[in-house]
Amino acid sequence: MRYGKYESGRGGGAGTALTFLLIGLGAGAVLGLLYAPKPGKQMRKDLRRRYEDARDTFDDWKEEARDFAEDAVERGAEIADEVRERVKPIAKAMRR
């Protein structure tokens, strides 16, 4: 690693950037709520509500990612089957 320049390993730059963005947004939201002039009971209620909203959003994203991954795996299997069927006659011809 060079000084003054961030180098990520194996091209995971977008995932790393998104992770840092989400961490920063979460930390900023919590600090903003903690410094807001509200009574403790109301602040705890707001924190709980926002936590539950964030958890619901994350669960939705997780489901979407799972569906996308399942579709990608299914499509990959279909492509592999198509390629296998197209290559089968060529393989037979090469064996002769």
C-alpha positions in Angstrom: 0.0 0.0 0.0 1.3 3.4 -0.9 1.1 6.4 1.3 -1.7 8.8 0.5 -3.5 6.4 -1.9 -6.0 3.7 -1.0 -5.6 0.5 -2.9 -8.3 -2.2 -2.6 -7.6 -5.8 -3.2 -9.2 -7.7 -6.1 -11.4 -4.9 -7.4 -13.9 -4.7 -4.6 -14.0 -0.9 -4.8 -17.8 -0.5 -5.3 -18.7 -2.8 -2.5 -16.2 -1.2 -0.1 -17.3 2.3 -1.0 -21.0 1.3 -0.4 -20.1 -0.2 2.9 -18.2 2.9 4.1 -21.1 5.1 2.8 -23.7 3.1 4.8 -21.5 3.2 7.9 -21.0 6.9 7.6 -24.7 7.5 7.1 -25.6 5.4 10.1 -23.1 7.1 12.3 -24.2 10.6 11.2 -27.8 9.7 11.8 -27.1 8.4 15.3 -24.9 11.5 16.2 -27.5 13.8 14.8 -30.2 12.2 17.0 -28.0 12.2 20.1 -27.2 15.9 19.8 -30.8 16.9 19.0 -32.6 18.7 21.8 -35.1 16.1 22.7 -36.1 14.4 26.0 -34.5 11.0 26.6 -37.7 9.0 26.2 -38.6 10.6 22.9 -35.0 10.2 21.6 -35.0 6.5 22.5 -38.4 6.1 20.8 -37.0 7.8 17.7 -33.8 5.7 17.7 -35.9 2.5 18.0 -38.2 3.6 15.2 -35.3 4.5 12.9 -33.5 1.3 13.7 -36.5 -0.7 12.8 -37.0 1.2 9.6 -33.3 0.6 8.7 -33.6 -3.1 9.5 -36.7 -3.4 7.4 -35.0 -1.6 4.5 -31.9 -3.9 4.9 -34.2 -7.0 4.9 -35.8 -5.8 1.7 -32.4 -5.3 0.1 -31.4 -8.7 1.3 -34.4 -10.3 -0.3 -33.9 -8.4 -3.6 -30.2 -9.5 -3.6 -31.2 -13.1 -2.9 -33.8 -13.1 -5.7 -31.2 -11.5 -8.1 -28.6 -14.2 -7.2 -31.1 -17.0 -7.6 -32.1 -15.6 -11.0 -28.4 -15.3 -12.0 -27.7 -18.9 -10.9 -30.7 -20.2 -12.8 -29.8 -18.3 -15.9 -26.2 -19.5 -15.6 -27.4 -23.1 -15.5 -29.6 -22.5 -18.5 -26.6 -21.1 -20.5 -24.4 -24.0 -19.4 -27.1 -26.4 -20.6 -27.3 -24.6 -24.0 -23.5 -24.6 -24.4 -23.4 -28.3 -23.5 -26.0 -29.2 -26.1 -24.2 -27.1 -28.8 -20.8 -28.6 -28.0 -22.0 -32.2 -27.8 -22.1 -32.8 -31.7 -18.6 -31.2 -32.0 -17.3 -33.5 -29.3 -18.7 -36.5 -31.0 -17.2 -35.4 -34.3 -13.8 -35.0 -32.7 -13.8 -38.4 -31.2 -14.2 -40.0 -34.7 
